[in-house]
């Protein structure tokens, strides 16, 4: 029996799935909030818990042929999935400065698992890779070219596995090849992003150099005037305080006091701050979809995915209603497709193996 294990390390969690072919036979999620051990070694300990759960489920380690690791950032170096060896491990570790909350955990998991799957191919799958097709106009920021070159500043885009997966599924539902698909995919959840897809390739996306850009999110601000940051620096806030504010205390939470759209929807019946947060979120989704409808000719489908995108029917209806004059919901189809990043990672493992 040939199995594929996918390890998806977040900043405070470790999700996993085991696949036999495309069938998921085991899944789990170990979260730091529920952990009693040493936080410093959380991801190594969490991997040990994964191995324990594999044994309890009678999944044999020797049957695991591929281990796929989700790596949030591939920088300019990685535009496709790769086999992991000593050299590529060093290259992945060098991305820590671009994603300091996410790269160290995946490095810890790779190291912790290195001697467990001695017969398996280990494959790094990059969340930024799907957006490596952005052209220079899309990925370049209008700042000093010298600074951009020196510090690797450009739009990278994120949620690539999710956008790729739902685009592939949309093409399947429309009975066409991905390379012939023009679509807009909306990953709406705690982290939210919108991607424009032309001929099956990402041509623009709302997240940028970091996952902080673009849409308003659960706790992230999304797009704001950069002058606000300069102003707050001058008033005495330091960079760590600004980082925490923009990433953990902004977005829905900053406006309404809650980061859960389900709570905000319920509260919006009586609470003006919740009404404001929900309206701001919807307007920004409409803004990006509208921009991408103008960018890519002959868009034939808009896909909603993610916790909010899949489950908040009222929000989808409001977005579609405001775009009806552009043909959304009539000429342009609307699909709701549950995302499956782990399956997308497993598929990438098999592609690399075929090469």
C-alpha positions as CSV (number, residue, x, y, z in Angstrom):
1,X,0.0,0.0,0.0
2,X,1.4,3.4,-1.1
3,X,0.5,6.3,1.1
4,X,1.1,10.1,1.1
5,X,1.4,12.1,4.3
6,X,0.8,15.9,4.1
7,X,2.1,18.0,7.0
8,X,0.8,21.5,7.1
9,X,2.6,23.5,9.8
10,X,1.1,26.8,10.8
11,X,2.5,29.3,13.3
12,X,0.6,27.6,16.2
13,X,-0.7,24.4,14.7
14,X,0.2,21.2,12.8
15,X,-2.5,19.8,10.5
16,X,-2.0,16.5,8.7
17,X,-3.7,14.2,6.3
18,X,-2.9,10.7,5.0
19,X,-4.0,9.9,1.5
20,X,-4.3,6.5,-0.3
21,X,-4.5,7.8,-3.8
22,X,-6.8,10.8,-3.6
23,X,-8.8,9.3,-0.7
24,X,-8.1,10.8,2.7
25,X,-7.9,7.9,5.2
26,X,-6.7,9.9,8.3
27,X,-6.5,13.5,9.3
28,X,-5.8,15.5,12.5
29,X,-4.9,18.9,13.8
30,X,-2.7,19.6,16.8
31,X,-3.1,23.1,18.2
32,X,-0.7,25.0,20.5
33,X,-3.7,26.3,22.5
34,X,-4.5,22.8,23.5
35,X,-0.9,21.8,24.2
36,X,0.6,21.2,27.7
37,X,4.2,20.9,26.6
38,X,7.0,23.3,26.0
39,X,5.9,26.0,23.5
40,X,9.5,26.4,22.3
41,X,9.5,22.8,20.9
42,X,5.8,22.7,20.1
43,X,6.1,21.7,16.4
44,X,8.6,18.9,17.2
45,X,6.3,17.7,19.9
46,X,3.3,18.0,17.6
47,X,5.0,15.9,15.0
48,X,5.6,13.2,17.7
49,X,1.9,13.3,18.4
50,X,1.2,12.8,14.7
51,X,3.3,9.7,14.7
52,X,1.5,8.5,17.7
53,X,-1.9,9.0,16.0
54,X,-0.6,7.2,12.9
55,X,0.3,4.2,15.1
56,X,-3.0,4.3,16.8
57,X,-4.8,4.3,13.5
58,X,-2.6,1.4,12.4
59,X,-1.0,3.4,9.5
60,X,2.4,1.8,8.9
61,X,5.3,4.2,8.6
62,X,6.9,2.0,6.0
63,X,3.9,2.4,3.7
64,X,4.3,6.2,3.5
65,X,6.0,6.8,0.1
66,X,5.7,10.6,0.0
67,X,5.8,13.3,2.7
68,X,4.6,16.7,1.5
69,X,5.3,19.8,3.6
70,X,3.5,23.1,3.1
71,X,6.0,25.9,3.0
72,X,4.3,29.3,3.1
73,X,7.1,31.3,1.3
74,X,9.3,30.3,-1.6
75,X,10.6,33.8,-2.3
76,X,12.1,34.4,-5.7
77,X,14.0,31.1,-5.7
78,X,11.2,28.5,-5.7
79,X,8.5,28.6,-8.4
80,X,7.6,25.0,-8.1
81,X,7.6,22.1,-5.7
82,X,11.0,20.4,-5.0
83,X,12.6,17.4,-3.3
84,X,14.1,18.3,0.0
85,X,17.8,17.7,0.5
86,X,20.5,19.5,2.6
87,X,20.9,22.3,0.0
88,X,17.2,23.0,-0.4
89,X,16.7,22.9,3.4
90,X,19.2,25.7,3.7
91,X,17.4,27.6,1.0
92,X,14.1,27.2,2.7
93,X,15.5,28.3,6.0
94,X,16.8,31.5,4.3
95,X,13.2,32.4,3.7
96,X,12.6,32.9,7.4
97,X,13.1,36.7,7.1
98,X,10.2,36.8,4.6
99,X,7.9,34.7,6.7
100,X,9.2,34.7,10.3
101,X,6.0,33.2,11.8
102,X,5.8,30.3,9.4
103,X,9.1,29.1,8.0
104,X,10.8,28.2,11.4
105,X,7.8,25.9,12.3
106,X,8.1,23.9,9.0
107,X,11.8,23.7,9.4
108,X,11.3,22.2,12.8
109,X,8.8,19.7,11.5
110,X,11.1,18.7,8.6
111,X,14.0,18.1,11.0
112,X,11.8,16.3,13.5
113,X,10.5,13.9,10.8
114,X,13.7,13.4,8.9
115,X,14.7,10.1,10.5
116,X,11.1,8.8,10.7
117,X,10.4,8.4,7.0
118,X,13.7,7.0,5.8
119,X,12.2,5.4,2.7
120,X,9.9,8.2,1.7
121,X,10.5,11.1,-0.8
122,X,10.2,14.4,1.1
123,X,8.8,17.2,-0.9
124,X,8.4,21.0,-0.2
125,X,5.3,22.6,-1.7
126,X,5.3,26.4,-1.7
127,X,2.2,28.4,-1.1
128,X,3.6,31.2,-3.3
129,X,4.4,29.0,-6.3
130,X,1.0,29.3,-8.0
131,X,1.6,33.1,-8.2
132,X,5.1,32.8,-9.7
133,X,3.4,33.4,-13.1
134,X,2.7,37.1,-12.2
135,X,4.3,39.3,-14.7
136,X,6.6,42.2,-13.9
137,X,3.8,44.8,-14.0
138,X,1.8,42.8,-11.4
139,X,4.6,41.9,-9.0
140,X,6.6,45.2,-9.0
141,X,6.0,47.8,-6.3
142,X,6.4,51.5,-7.2
143,X,9.3,52.1,-4.8
144,X,13.0,52.5,-5.4
145,X,14.2,49.8,-7.7
146,X,17.5,49.6,-5.8
147,X,15.7,48.9,-2.6
148,X,13.5,46.3,-4.2
149,X,16.4,44.5,-5.6
150,X,18.4,44.6,-2.4
151,X,15.7,43.3,-0.1
152,X,13.7,41.1,-2.5
153,X,10.6,43.3,-2.2
154,X,7.9,42.3,-4.7
155,X,4.4,40.8,-4.7
156,X,4.6,37.1,-3.9
157,X,0.9,36.2,-3.2
158,X,-0.3,33.5,-0.9
159,X,-3.1,30.9,-0.5
160,X,-1.6,29.5,-3.7
161,X,-2.5,25.9,-3.0
162,X,-6.1,26.8,-2.3
163,X,-6.5,29.0,-5.4
164,X,-4.9,26.4,-7.6
165,X,-7.1,23.6,-6.2
166,X,-10.4,25.4,-6.6
167,X,-9.4,26.6,-10.0
168,X,-8.7,23.0,-11.1
169,X,-12.1,21.9,-9.6
170,X,-13.9,24.7,-11.3
171,X,-12.4,23.7,-14.7
172,X,-13.5,20.1,-14.0
173,X,-17.1,21.3,-13.3
174,X,-17.1,23.4,-16.4
175,X,-15.8,20.4,-18.4
176,X,-12.7,22.2,-19.7
177,X,-8.9,22.1,-19.3
178,X,-7.4,24.4,-16.6
179,X,-5.3,26.1,-19.3
180,X,-8.5,27.3,-20.9
181,X,-10.0,28.7,-17.7
182,X,-10.5,32.5,-17.0
183,X,-11.7,32.8,-13.4
184,X,-11.6,34.8,-10.2
185,X,-11.1,32.7,-7.1
186,X,-12.0,34.1,-3.6
187,X,-10.5,32.4,-0.6
188,X,-12.4,34.0,2.2
189,X,-11.6,33.0,5.8
190,X,-9.5,34.1,8.7
191,X,-7.0,35.0,6.0
192,X,-8.6,36.2,2.8
193,X,-7.4,36.8,-0.7
194,X,-8.7,37.1,-4.3
195,X,-6.8,35.9,-7.4
196,X,-7.3,36.6,-11.1
197,X,-6.7,33.6,-13.3
198,X,-6.2,33.9,-17.0
199,X,-5.7,30.7,-19.1
200,X,-5.2,28.8,-15.9
201,X,-2.4,31.0,-14.6
202,X,-2.4,33.5,-11.7
203,X,-2.0,37.0,-13.2
204,X,-2.8,39.0,-10.1
205,X,-3.7,38.5,-6.5
206,X,-4.6,40.6,-3.5
207,X,-2.0,39.5,-1.0
208,X,1.5,40.9,-1.7
209,X,5.0,40.9,-0.2
210,X,3.3,39.5,2.9
211,X,-0.1,38.0,3.7
212,X,-1.0,41.3,5.3
213,X,-2.0,43.0,2.1
214,X,-5.3,43.1,0.2
215,X,-8.6,42.2,1.8
216,X,-9.7,43.1,5.3
217,X,-9.3,39.8,7.3
218,X,-10.1,38.4,10.7
219,X,-7.3,40.2,12.5
220,X,-5.2,41.6,9.6
221,X,-5.8,45.1,8.3
222,X,-5.4,44.4,4.6
223,X,-4.7,47.4,2.4
224,X,-4.2,50.7,4.3
225,X,-2.4,54.0,3.6
226,X,1.3,53.3,4.3
227,X,1.5,56.9,5.7
228,X,-0.5,55.6,8.7
229,X,2.4,53.4,9.6
230,X,4.9,56.2,9.3
231,X,2.6,58.5,11.4
232,X,2.3,55.8,14.1
233,X,6.1,55.3,14.2
234,X,6.5,59.0,14.7
235,X,4.0,59.1,17.5
236,X,6.0,56.5,19.5
237,X,4.8,53.0,18.5
238,X,7.7,50.7,17.7
239,X,7.9,48.1,14.9
240,X,6.8,45.2,17.2
241,X,3.8,47.1,18.4
242,X,2.8,48.0,14.8
243,X,3.3,44.3,13.7
244,X,1.0,43.1,16.4
245,X,-1.6,45.8,15.7
246,X,-1.7,45.2,12.0
247,X,-1.6,41.4,12.2
248,X,-3.5,40.6,15.4
249,X,-5.6,43.5,16.4
250,X,-7.0,44.9,13.1
251,X,-9.5,43.7,10.5
252,X,-12.8,42.4,11.8
253,X,-11.5,42.3,15.3
254,X,-10.2,45.9,15.1
255,X,-13.6,47.2,13.9
256,X,-16.1,45.0,15.7
257,X,-14.2,43.4,18.5
258,X,-14.7,39.9,17.2
259,X,-12.7,38.0,14.5
260,X,-15.5,35.5,13.8
261,X,-17.7,36.5,10.9
262,X,-20.5,34.3,12.3
263,X,-20.6,36.3,15.5
264,X,-20.4,39.5,13.6
265,X,-23.3,38.6,11.3
266,X,-25.4,37.9,14.3
267,X,-24.3,41.0,16.1
268,X,-24.9,43.1,13.1
269,X,-28.6,42.9,13.6
270,X,-28.3,45.3,16.6
271,X,-24.7,46.5,16.8
272,X,-23.5,49.3,14.5
273,X,-19.8,48.3,14.8
274,X,-20.6,44.8,13.6
275,X,-22.6,46.3,10.7
276,X,-19.7,48.5,9.8
277,X,-17.2,45.6,9.9
278,X,-19.4,43.4,7.7
279,X,-20.0,46.2,5.2
280,X,-16.3,47.0,5.0
281,X,-15.4,43.4,4.4
282,X,-18.1,43.0,1.6
283,X,-17.1,46.2,-0.1
284,X,-13.4,45.2,-0.3
285,X,-14.3,41.8,-1.8
286,X,-16.5,43.6,-4.4
287,X,-13.6,46.0,-5.0
288,X,-11.1,43.3,-5.9
289,X,-13.5,41.2,-7.9
290,X,-14.5,44.3,-9.9
291,X,-10.8,45.2,-10.5
292,X,-10.0,41.7,-11.8
293,X,-13.1,41.6,-14.0
294,X,-11.6,44.7,-15.7
295,X,-8.2,43.1,-15.8
296,X,-9.0,39.7,-17.3
297,X,-11.3,39.6,-20.4
298,X,-13.9,36.8,-20.7
299,X,-14.1,35.8,-17.0
300,X,-16.5,32.9,-17.0
301,X,-16.6,31.9,-13.3
302,X,-16.2,33.3,-9.8
303,X,-15.3,30.8,-7.2
304,X,-15.9,31.2,-3.4
305,X,-14.0,29.1,-0.9
306,X,-12.7,29.2,2.6
307,X,-14.7,29.3,5.9
308,X,-16.6,32.5,5.0
309,X,-16.7,32.0,1.3
310,X,-18.2,28.5,1.6
311,X,-20.6,29.0,4.5
312,X,-21.8,32.6,4.5
313,X,-24.5,32.5,1.9
314,X,-25.8,36.0,2.8
315,X,-22.4,37.5,2.2
316,X,-22.0,35.8,-1.1
317,X,-25.5,37.1,-2.2
318,X,-24.6,40.6,-1.3
319,X,-21.3,40.5,-3.2
320,X,-23.1,39.0,-6.3
321,X,-25.9,41.5,-6.1
322,X,-23.5,44.4,-6.2
323,X,-21.7,42.9,-9.3
324,X,-24.9,42.0,-11.2
325,X,-24.4,44.9,-13.6
326,X,-21.2,43.3,-14.7
327,X,-22.8,40.0,-15.5
328,X,-22.0,38.2,-12.2
329,X,-24.5,35.5,-11.5
330,X,-25.9,35.5,-15.1
331,X,-23.2,35.6,-17.9
332,X,-20.5,34.8,-15.3
333,X,-21.2,31.7,-13.2
334,X,-20.7,31.6,-9.5
335,X,-19.5,28.4,-7.8
336,X,-18.9,27.4,-4.2
337,X,-16.1,24.9,-3.9
338,X,-14.7,23.6,-0.6
339,X,-10.9,24.0,-0.6
340,X,-8.6,21.1,0.2
341,X,-5.0,22.4,0.5
342,X,-3.7,19.0,1.8
343,X,-5.0,17.2,-1.3
344,X,-3.4,19.9,-3.5
345,X,-0.1,19.3,-1.7
346,X,-0.4,15.6,-2.2
347,X,-1.0,16.1,-5.9
348,X,2.1,18.2,-6.1
349,X,4.1,15.4,-4.5
350,X,3.0,13.0,-7.2
351,X,3.9,15.6,-9.9
352,X,7.4,15.9,-8.5
353,X,7.7,12.1,-8.2
354,X,6.8,11.7,-11.9
355,X,9.6,14.0,-12.8
